[in-house]
Structures are given as C-alpha cells and as structure tokens.
C-alpha cells in the first residue's frame, strides 16, 4: 500500500554536526540570558517558525521546553525536530 504524498509537505532537513552544535549553543545561550528567539522546527511535513523563550534544554533526552510569545504556552519539543534557532 502506498501513502499519498501531500504536495505541500516538505521532507525533514538533515542537519550537519556543525549546524546541530550551533543550534545547541544558541539554545543554551537563550536559556541562560533569557533572550527571545525564533525557532524553526519540523512538524507533520511543515517547517514552522515561532517566536518565544527557551525554558529548559535536555540535550541527552532530546527535548527542550519553549514558551511561545502569542499564547505563553509551554511546548515540550524534541531537539531532533529543530531546524534553526535565531535571536530576535
């Protein structure tokens, strides 16, 4: 059986070691300085960018907690879904 491919879906990007390290450093800096960031992550075939704050990072557990600017909700997310982290 074949799965229908949604034309609006994009494949998840595979990041290099260097890109993953840069994301990790940005997350840690954002956590310790409480600076606001834009995060771009992959979810259900889409690249999504949100603005907010990093509250927690667990590199070994592949997760972090992001508080979005709009609803101020805590979002527990996987580090492996992250594509980019940039300071506002």
NUROKOL-623976 format. One record per atom (N, C-alpha, C, O): residue number from 1; residue in one letter; x, y, z. Coordinates in nm, 3 decimals, always signed. Each point is the difference from the previous one (the first is absolute). Example, Ala and Ser with C-alpha at 12.3 -4.5 7.8 and 13.67 -1.06 7.14 Angstrom:
% residues 2
<rec 1; 'A'; <+1.319; -0.569; +0.780>>,
<rec 1; 'A'; <-0.089; +0.119; +0.000>>,
<rec 1; 'A'; <+0.090; +0.120; +0.000>>,
<rec 1; 'A'; <+0.104; -0.002; +0.066>>,
<rec 2; 'S'; <-0.139; +0.107; -0.138>>,
<rec 2; 'S'; <+0.082; +0.119; +0.006>>,
<rec 2; 'S'; <-0.077; +0.109; +0.073>>,
<rec 2; 'S'; <+0.051; +0.111; +0.017>>,
This chain:
% residues 88
<rec 1; 'X'; <+0.084; -0.117; +0.000>>,
<rec 1; 'X'; <-0.084; +0.117; +0.000>>,
<rec 1; 'X'; <+0.089; +0.124; +0.000>>,
<rec 1; 'X'; <+0.099; +0.005; +0.073>>,
<rec 2; 'X'; <-0.134; +0.094; -0.154>>,
<rec 2; 'X'; <+0.077; +0.122; -0.011>>,
<rec 2; 'X'; <-0.069; +0.113; +0.074>>,
<rec 2; 'X'; <-0.123; +0.011; +0.000>>,
<rec 3; 'X'; <+0.202; +0.073; +0.063>>,
<rec 3; 'X'; <-0.052; +0.117; +0.071>>,
<rec 3; 'X'; <-0.007; +0.116; -0.099>>,
<rec 3; 'X'; <+0.096; +0.027; -0.071>>,
<rec 4; 'X'; <-0.209; +0.040; +0.066>>,
<rec 4; 'X'; <-0.014; +0.116; -0.086>>,
<rec 4; 'X'; <+0.092; +0.111; +0.051>>,
<rec 4; 'X'; <+0.008; +0.024; +0.120>>,
<rec 5; 'X'; <+0.060; +0.042; -0.210>>,
<rec 5; 'X'; <+0.092; +0.107; +0.038>>,
<rec 5; 'X'; <-0.070; +0.133; -0.017>>,
<rec 5; 'X'; <-0.052; +0.031; -0.108>>,
<rec 6; 'X'; <+0.051; +0.046; +0.214>>,
<rec 6; 'X'; <-0.059; +0.133; -0.004>>,
<rec 6; 'X'; <+0.100; +0.093; -0.068>>,
<rec 6; 'X'; <+0.115; +0.008; +0.043>>,
<rec 7; 'X'; <-0.156; +0.063; -0.149>>,
<rec 7; 'X'; <+0.095; +0.085; -0.072>>,
<rec 7; 'X'; <+0.054; +0.116; +0.084>>,
<rec 7; 'X'; <+0.105; +0.057; -0.032>>,
<rec 8; 'X'; <-0.176; -0.021; +0.139>>,
<rec 8; 'X'; <+0.049; +0.110; +0.084>>,
<rec 8; 'X'; <+0.097; -0.048; +0.107>>,
<rec 8; 'X'; <+0.060; +0.081; +0.071>>,
<rec 9; 'X'; <-0.043; -0.213; -0.058>>,
<rec 9; 'X'; <+0.094; -0.053; +0.099>>,
<rec 9; 'X'; <+0.143; +0.015; -0.049>>,
<rec 9; 'X'; <+0.029; -0.012; -0.119>>,
<rec 10; 'X'; <+0.059; +0.039; +0.214>>,
<rec 10; 'X'; <+0.142; +0.007; -0.032>>,
<rec 10; 'X'; <+0.073; -0.107; +0.079>>,
<rec 10; 'X'; <-0.039; -0.030; +0.113>>,
<rec 11; 'X'; <+0.143; -0.029; -0.169>>,
<rec 11; 'X'; <+0.075; -0.101; +0.076>>,
<rec 11; 'X'; <+0.078; +0.066; +0.113>>,
<rec 11; 'X'; <+0.042; +0.115; -0.012>>,
<rec 12; 'X'; <-0.024; -0.188; +0.121>>,
<rec 12; 'X'; <+0.075; +0.055; +0.113>>,
<rec 12; 'X'; <+0.147; +0.014; -0.039>>,
<rec 12; 'X'; <+0.061; -0.092; -0.054>>,
<rec 13; 'X'; <-0.005; +0.209; +0.082>>,
<rec 13; 'X'; <+0.139; +0.026; -0.031>>,
<rec 13; 'X'; <+0.091; -0.081; +0.090>>,
<rec 13; 'X'; <-0.030; -0.022; +0.117>>,
<rec 14; 'X'; <+0.141; -0.023; -0.172>>,
<rec 14; 'X'; <+0.102; -0.069; +0.078>>,
<rec 14; 'X'; <+0.110; +0.101; +0.027>>,
<rec 14; 'X'; <+0.065; +0.048; -0.094>>,
<rec 15; 'X'; <-0.043; -0.016; +0.221>>,
<rec 15; 'X'; <+0.099; +0.101; +0.037>>,
<rec 15; 'X'; <+0.138; -0.062; +0.016>>,
<rec 15; 'X'; <+0.014; -0.117; +0.035>>,
<rec 16; 'X'; <+0.088; +0.198; -0.061>>,
<rec 16; 'X'; <+0.137; -0.044; +0.021>>,
<rec 16; 'X'; <+0.032; +0.008; +0.150>>,
<rec 16; 'X'; <-0.075; +0.061; +0.076>>,
<rec 17; 'X'; <+0.185; -0.122; -0.036>>,
<rec 17; 'X'; <+0.044; +0.008; +0.140>>,
<rec 17; 'X'; <+0.020; +0.146; +0.040>>,
<rec 17; 'X'; <-0.037; +0.040; +0.111>>,
<rec 18; 'X'; <+0.096; +0.038; -0.200>>,
<rec 18; 'X'; <+0.027; +0.141; +0.030>>,
<rec 18; 'X'; <-0.131; +0.078; +0.021>>,
<rec 18; 'X'; <-0.010; +0.081; +0.092>>,
<rec 19; 'X'; <-0.090; -0.106; -0.177>>,
<rec 19; 'X'; <-0.129; +0.067; +0.015>>,
<rec 19; 'X'; <-0.066; -0.038; +0.132>>,
<rec 19; 'X'; <-0.059; +0.084; +0.067>>,
<rec 20; 'X'; <+0.068; -0.212; -0.030>>,
<rec 20; 'X'; <-0.059; -0.045; +0.126>>,
<rec 20; 'X'; <+0.071; +0.064; +0.119>>,
<rec 20; 'X'; <-0.065; +0.036; +0.099>>,
<rec 21; 'X'; <+0.197; -0.022; -0.106>>,
<rec 21; 'X'; <+0.076; +0.065; +0.106>>,
<rec 21; 'X'; <-0.039; +0.147; +0.013>>,
<rec 21; 'X'; <-0.017; +0.050; +0.112>>,
<rec 22; 'X'; <+0.001; +0.019; -0.225>>,
<rec 22; 'X'; <-0.039; +0.142; +0.002>>,
<rec 22; 'X'; <-0.138; +0.016; +0.064>>,
<rec 22; 'X'; <-0.023; +0.094; +0.077>>,
<rec 23; 'X'; <-0.069; -0.183; -0.110>>,
<rec 23; 'X'; <-0.134; +0.004; +0.059>>,
<rec 23; 'X'; <+0.009; -0.023; +0.150>>,
<rec 23; 'X'; <-0.066; +0.070; +0.077>>,
<rec 24; 'X'; <+0.146; -0.167; -0.036>>,
<rec 24; 'X'; <+0.014; -0.030; +0.142>>,
<rec 24; 'X'; <+0.058; +0.119; +0.076>>,
<rec 24; 'X'; <-0.049; +0.035; +0.107>>,
<rec 25; 'X'; <+0.154; +0.028; -0.162>>,
<rec 25; 'X'; <+0.060; +0.118; +0.064>>,
<rec 25; 'X'; <-0.102; +0.113; +0.011>>,
<rec 25; 'X'; <-0.009; +0.067; +0.103>>,
<rec 26; 'X'; <-0.068; -0.044; -0.210>>,
<rec 26; 'X'; <-0.102; +0.106; +0.001>>,
<rec 26; 'X'; <-0.107; -0.029; +0.105>>,
<rec 26; 'X'; <-0.043; +0.091; +0.071>>,
<rec 27; 'X'; <+0.001; -0.216; -0.060>>,
<rec 27; 'X'; <-0.100; -0.037; +0.101>>,
<rec 27; 'X'; <+0.051; +0.026; +0.141>>,
<rec 27; 'X'; <-0.071; +0.056; +0.083>>,
<rec 28; 'X'; <+0.195; -0.098; -0.057>>,
<rec 28; 'X'; <+0.058; +0.018; +0.133>>,
<rec 28; 'X'; <+0.015; +0.149; +0.032>>,
<rec 28; 'X'; <-0.030; +0.043; +0.112>>,
<rec 29; 'X'; <+0.077; +0.036; -0.209>>,
<rec 29; 'X'; <+0.014; +0.144; +0.022>>,
<rec 29; 'X'; <-0.136; +0.063; +0.025>>,
<rec 29; 'X'; <-0.014; +0.083; +0.091>>,
<rec 30; 'X'; <-0.086; -0.120; -0.169>>,
<rec 30; 'X'; <-0.136; +0.054; +0.018>>,
<rec 30; 'X'; <-0.056; -0.037; +0.137>>,
<rec 30; 'X'; <-0.068; +0.080; +0.064>>,
<rec 31; 'X'; <+0.098; -0.201; -0.019>>,
<rec 31; 'X'; <-0.047; -0.045; +0.131>>,
<rec 31; 'X'; <+0.064; +0.082; +0.112>>,
<rec 31; 'X'; <-0.069; +0.045; +0.091>>,
<rec 32; 'X'; <+0.200; -0.026; -0.098>>,
<rec 32; 'X'; <+0.072; +0.067; +0.108>>,
<rec 32; 'X'; <-0.016; +0.152; +0.000>>,
<rec 32; 'X'; <+0.011; +0.063; +0.105>>,
<rec 33; 'X'; <-0.037; -0.004; -0.221>>,
<rec 33; 'X'; <-0.013; +0.146; -0.007>>,
<rec 33; 'X'; <-0.145; +0.045; -0.008>>,
<rec 33; 'X'; <-0.030; +0.119; +0.007>>,
<rec 34; 'X'; <-0.061; -0.217; -0.021>>,
<rec 34; 'X'; <-0.144; +0.029; -0.015>>,
<rec 34; 'X'; <-0.028; +0.090; -0.120>>,
<rec 34; 'X'; <-0.091; +0.082; +0.003>>,
<rec 35; 'X'; <+0.171; -0.100; -0.109>>,
<rec 35; 'X'; <-0.022; +0.075; -0.123>>,
<rec 35; 'X'; <-0.110; -0.069; -0.082>>,
<rec 35; 'X'; <-0.011; -0.122; -0.002>>,
<rec 36; 'X'; <-0.068; +0.204; -0.066>>,
<rec 36; 'X'; <-0.106; -0.053; -0.085>>,
<rec 36; 'X'; <+0.061; -0.053; -0.130>>,
<rec 36; 'X'; <+0.095; +0.057; -0.053>>,
<rec 37; 'X'; <-0.151; -0.167; +0.002>>,
<rec 37; 'X'; <+0.050; -0.063; -0.122>>,
<rec 37; 'X'; <-0.113; -0.032; -0.097>>,
<rec 37; 'X'; <-0.117; -0.009; +0.037>>,
<rec 38; 'X'; <+0.156; -0.008; -0.163>>,
<rec 38; 'X'; <-0.086; -0.061; -0.100>>,
<rec 38; 'X'; <+0.049; -0.144; -0.010>>,
<rec 38; 'X'; <+0.119; -0.024; -0.021>>,
<rec 39; 'X'; <-0.209; -0.072; +0.034>>,
<rec 39; 'X'; <+0.038; -0.139; -0.024>>,
<rec 39; 'X'; <-0.074; -0.048; -0.124>>,
<rec 39; 'X'; <-0.117; +0.032; -0.021>>,
<rec 40; 'X'; <+0.187; -0.108; -0.060>>,
<rec 40; 'X'; <-0.063; -0.063; -0.116>>,
<rec 40; 'X'; <+0.013; -0.150; +0.022>>,
<rec 40; 'X'; <+0.108; -0.051; +0.027>>,
<rec 41; 'X'; <-0.221; -0.017; -0.039>>,
<rec 41; 'X'; <+0.001; -0.144; +0.024>>,
<rec 41; 'X'; <-0.089; -0.070; -0.102>>,
<rec 41; 'X'; <-0.081; +0.063; -0.069>>,
<rec 42; 'X'; <+0.100; -0.192; +0.061>>,
<rec 42; 'X'; <-0.071; -0.084; -0.096>>,
<rec 42; 'X'; <-0.113; -0.072; +0.073>>,
<rec 42; 'X'; <+0.022; -0.064; +0.102>>,
<rec 43; 'X'; <-0.143; +0.074; -0.156>>,
<rec 43; 'X'; <-0.114; -0.070; +0.060>>,
<rec 43; 'X'; <-0.101; -0.037; -0.109>>,
<rec 43; 'X'; <-0.051; +0.086; -0.072>>,
<rec 44; 'X'; <+0.023; -0.214; +0.063>>,
<rec 44; 'X'; <-0.100; -0.053; -0.093>>,
<rec 44; 'X'; <+0.016; +0.054; -0.142>>,
<rec 44; 'X'; <-0.097; +0.043; -0.063>>,
<rec 45; 'X'; <+0.220; -0.047; +0.012>>,
<rec 45; 'X'; <+0.024; +0.039; -0.138>>,
<rec 45; 'X'; <+0.011; +0.149; -0.024>>,
<rec 45; 'X'; <+0.004; +0.043; -0.115>>,
<rec 46; 'X'; <+0.001; +0.036; +0.221>>,
<rec 46; 'X'; <+0.008; +0.146; -0.014>>,
<rec 46; 'X'; <+0.116; +0.055; +0.080>>,
<rec 46; 'X'; <+0.037; -0.055; +0.104>>,
<rec 47; 'X'; <+0.021; +0.164; -0.152>>,
<rec 47; 'X'; <+0.099; +0.076; +0.076>>,
<rec 47; 'X'; <-0.073; +0.116; +0.066>>,
<rec 47; 'X'; <-0.060; +0.083; -0.069>>,
<rec 48; 'X'; <+0.065; -0.076; +0.200>>,
<rec 48; 'X'; <-0.074; +0.100; +0.076>>,
<rec 48; 'X'; <+0.098; +0.088; +0.076>>,
<rec 48; 'X'; <+0.096; -0.050; +0.060>>,
<rec 49; 'X'; <-0.118; +0.181; -0.062>>,
<rec 49; 'X'; <+0.084; +0.093; +0.074>>,
<rec 49; 'X'; <-0.086; +0.070; +0.104>>,
<rec 49; 'X'; <-0.109; +0.051; -0.030>>,
<rec 50; 'X'; <+0.158; -0.048; +0.154>>,
<rec 50; 'X'; <-0.070; +0.066; +0.109>>,
<rec 50; 'X'; <+0.099; +0.086; +0.078>>,
<rec 50; 'X'; <+0.121; -0.021; -0.005>>,
<rec 51; 'X'; <-0.176; +0.119; +0.076>>,
<rec 51; 'X'; <+0.081; +0.092; +0.080>>,
<rec 51; 'X'; <-0.032; -0.022; +0.147>>,
<rec 51; 'X'; <-0.116; -0.014; +0.037>>,
<rec 52; 'X'; <+0.220; +0.010; +0.047>>,
<rec 52; 'X'; <-0.024; -0.020; +0.141>>,
<rec 52; 'X'; <+0.128; -0.018; +0.079>>,
<rec 52; 'X'; <+0.106; +0.049; -0.040>>,
<rec 53; 'X'; <-0.116; -0.120; +0.152>>,
<rec 53; 'X'; <+0.112; -0.017; +0.093>>,
<rec 53; 'X'; <+0.027; -0.149; +0.026>>,
<rec 53; 'X'; <-0.092; -0.082; +0.001>>,
<rec 54; 'X'; <+0.219; +0.051; +0.021>>,
<rec 54; 'X'; <+0.039; -0.135; +0.036>>,
<rec 54; 'X'; <-0.002; -0.009; +0.153>>,
<rec 54; 'X'; <+0.059; +0.084; +0.068>>,
<rec 55; 'X'; <-0.126; -0.185; -0.014>>,
<rec 55; 'X'; <-0.008; -0.014; +0.145>>,
<rec 55; 'X'; <+0.086; -0.115; +0.052>>,
<rec 55; 'X'; <+0.046; +0.004; +0.114>>,
<rec 56; 'X'; <-0.024; -0.106; -0.195>>,
<rec 56; 'X'; <+0.070; -0.120; +0.045>>,
<rec 56; 'X'; <+0.061; -0.069; -0.121>>,
<rec 56; 'X'; <-0.061; -0.004; -0.107>>,
<rec 57; 'X'; <+0.182; -0.051; +0.124>>,
<rec 57; 'X'; <+0.066; -0.076; -0.107>>,
<rec 57; 'X'; <+0.059; -0.127; +0.060>>,
<rec 57; 'X'; <+0.071; +0.005; +0.100>>,
<rec 58; 'X'; <-0.102; -0.119; -0.162>>,
<rec 58; 'X'; <+0.056; -0.129; +0.041>>,
<rec 58; 'X'; <+0.057; -0.067; -0.126>>,
<rec 58; 'X'; <-0.071; -0.071; -0.071>>,
<rec 59; 'X'; <+0.199; +0.097; +0.046>>,
<rec 59; 'X'; <+0.064; -0.052; -0.122>>,
<rec 59; 'X'; <+0.000; -0.152; -0.005>>,
<rec 59; 'X'; <-0.025; -0.059; -0.105>>,
<rec 60; 'X'; <+0.052; -0.004; +0.217>>,
<rec 60; 'X'; <+0.004; -0.146; +0.003>>,
<rec 60; 'X'; <-0.139; -0.062; -0.019>>,
<rec 60; 'X'; <-0.013; -0.106; -0.061>>,
<rec 61; 'X'; <-0.087; +0.172; +0.112>>,
<rec 61; 'X'; <-0.138; -0.049; -0.012>>,
<rec 61; 'X'; <-0.070; +0.045; -0.127>>,
<rec 61; 'X'; <-0.117; -0.031; -0.020>>,
<rec 62; 'X'; <+0.190; +0.106; -0.067>>,
<rec 62; 'X'; <-0.055; +0.047; -0.127>>,
<rec 62; 'X'; <-0.128; +0.081; +0.019>>,
<rec 62; 'X'; <-0.096; -0.019; -0.074>>,
<rec 63; 'X'; <+0.095; +0.109; +0.172>>,
<rec 63; 'X'; <-0.119; +0.083; +0.018>>,
<rec 63; 'X'; <+0.034; +0.137; +0.055>>,
<rec 63; 'X'; <+0.106; +0.021; +0.061>>,
<rec 64; 'X'; <-0.198; +0.072; -0.083>>,
<rec 64; 'X'; <+0.012; +0.132; +0.058>>,
<rec 64; 'X'; <-0.141; +0.055; +0.020>>,
<rec 64; 'X'; <-0.096; -0.050; -0.057>>,
<rec 65; 'X'; <+0.088; +0.153; +0.141>>,
<rec 65; 'X'; <-0.131; +0.064; +0.023>>,
<rec 65; 'X'; <+0.008; +0.142; -0.053>>,
<rec 65; 'X'; <+0.091; +0.076; +0.034>>,
<rec 66; 'X'; <-0.187; -0.042; -0.117>>,
<rec 66; 'X'; <-0.009; +0.129; -0.066>>,
<rec 66; 'X'; <-0.131; +0.067; +0.042>>,
<rec 66; 'X'; <-0.106; -0.062; -0.005>>,
<rec 67; 'X'; <+0.114; +0.188; +0.045>>,
<rec 67; 'X'; <-0.121; +0.075; +0.035>>,
<rec 67; 'X'; <-0.028; +0.097; -0.114>>,
<rec 67; 'X'; <+0.078; +0.092; -0.024>>,
<rec 68; 'X'; <-0.189; -0.113; -0.046>>,
<rec 68; 'X'; <-0.029; +0.083; -0.116>>,
<rec 68; 'X'; <-0.047; +0.138; +0.044>>,
<rec 68; 'X'; <-0.061; +0.017; +0.105>>,
<rec 69; 'X'; <+0.090; +0.082; -0.191>>,
<rec 69; 'X'; <-0.030; +0.139; +0.031>>,
<rec 69; 'X'; <-0.151; +0.028; -0.003>>,
<rec 69; 'X'; <-0.048; +0.080; +0.080>>,
<rec 70; 'X'; <-0.025; -0.144; -0.168>>,
<rec 70; 'X'; <-0.141; +0.032; -0.021>>,
<rec 70; 'X'; <-0.088; -0.044; +0.116>>,
<rec 70; 'X'; <-0.073; +0.081; +0.058>>,
<rec 71; 'X'; <+0.079; -0.210; -0.024>>,
<rec 71; 'X'; <-0.090; -0.054; +0.103>>,
<rec 71; 'X'; <+0.071; -0.025; +0.133>>,
<rec 71; 'X'; <-0.064; -0.036; +0.099>>,
<rec 72; 'X'; <+0.196; +0.056; -0.097>>,
<rec 72; 'X'; <+0.082; -0.026; +0.119>>,
<rec 72; 'X'; <-0.019; -0.143; +0.052>>,
<rec 72; 'X'; <-0.002; -0.024; +0.121>>,
<rec 73; 'X'; <-0.011; -0.069; -0.214>>,
<rec 73; 'X'; <-0.016; -0.140; +0.035>>,
<rec 73; 'X'; <+0.136; -0.069; -0.001>>,
<rec 73; 'X'; <+0.087; +0.032; -0.080>>,
<rec 74; 'X'; <-0.071; -0.128; +0.172>>,
<rec 74; 'X'; <+0.121; -0.081; +0.003>>,
<rec 74; 'X'; <-0.015; -0.112; -0.102>>,
<rec 74; 'X'; <-0.097; -0.077; +0.004>>,
<rec 75; 'X'; <+0.191; +0.068; -0.094>>,
<rec 75; 'X'; <+0.000; -0.103; -0.103>>,
<rec 75; 'X'; <+0.122; -0.089; +0.021>>,
<rec 75; 'X'; <+0.113; +0.046; -0.015>>,
<rec 76; 'X'; <-0.136; -0.173; +0.048>>,
<rec 76; 'X'; <+0.109; -0.096; +0.012>>,
<rec 76; 'X'; <+0.026; -0.054; -0.139>>,
<rec 76; 'X'; <-0.088; -0.057; -0.064>>,
<rec 77; 'X'; <+0.212; +0.075; +0.017>>,
<rec 77; 'X'; <+0.032; -0.035; -0.137>>,
<rec 77; 'X'; <+0.127; -0.084; -0.005>>,
<rec 77; 'X'; <+0.077; -0.006; +0.096>>,
<rec 78; 'X'; <-0.057; -0.060; -0.211>>,
<rec 78; 'X'; <+0.119; -0.082; -0.019>>,
<rec 78; 'X'; <+0.109; +0.082; -0.068>>,
<rec 78; 'X'; <-0.027; +0.071; -0.097>>,
<rec 79; 'X'; <+0.148; -0.080; +0.147>>,
<rec 79; 'X'; <+0.113; +0.070; -0.063>>,
<rec 79; 'X'; <+0.020; -0.047; -0.144>>,
<rec 79; 'X'; <+0.039; +0.078; -0.086>>,
<rec 80; 'X'; <-0.066; -0.205; +0.061>>,
<rec 80; 'X'; <+0.020; -0.056; -0.134>>,
<rec 80; 'X'; <-0.096; +0.059; -0.104>>,
<rec 80; 'X'; <+0.022; -0.019; -0.119>>,
<rec 81; 'X'; <-0.127; +0.088; +0.162>>,
<rec 81; 'X'; <-0.093; +0.064; -0.093>>,
<rec 81; 'X'; <+0.040; +0.143; -0.034>>,
<rec 81; 'X'; <-0.055; +0.061; -0.091>>,
<rec 82; 'X'; <+0.153; -0.007; +0.165>>,
<rec 82; 'X'; <+0.045; +0.137; -0.023>>,
<rec 82; 'X'; <+0.077; +0.011; -0.129>>,
<rec 82; 'X'; <+0.079; -0.087; -0.035>>,
<rec 83; 'X'; <-0.103; +0.197; -0.037>>,
<rec 83; 'X'; <+0.072; +0.028; -0.123>>,
<rec 83; 'X'; <+0.090; +0.122; +0.019>>,
<rec 83; 'X'; <+0.110; +0.006; -0.055>>,
<rec 84; 'X'; <-0.159; +0.093; +0.135>>,
<rec 84; 'X'; <+0.077; +0.121; +0.019>>,
<rec 84; 'X'; <-0.043; +0.072; +0.126>>,
<rec 84; 'X'; <-0.115; -0.008; +0.042>>,
<rec 85; 'X'; <+0.210; +0.080; +0.020>>,
<rec 85; 'X'; <-0.027; +0.086; +0.115>>,
<rec 85; 'X'; <+0.073; +0.131; -0.025>>,
<rec 85; 'X'; <+0.121; +0.000; -0.023>>,
<rec 86; 'X'; <-0.194; +0.111; +0.028>>,
<rec 86; 'X'; <+0.061; +0.132; -0.022>>,
<rec 86; 'X'; <-0.052; +0.097; +0.106>>,
<rec 86; 'X'; <-0.115; -0.008; +0.043>>,
<rec 87; 'X'; <+0.204; +0.098; -0.002>>,
<rec 87; 'X'; <-0.041; +0.101; +0.098>>,
<rec 87; 'X'; <-0.082; +0.109; -0.069>>,
<rec 87; 'X'; <+0.026; +0.038; -0.114>>,
<rec 88; 'X'; <-0.125; +0.011; +0.187>>,
<rec 88; 'X'; <-0.089; +0.105; -0.054>>,
<rec 88; 'X'; <+0.076; +0.129; -0.010>>,
<rec 88; 'X'; <-0.055; +0.101; -0.043>>,
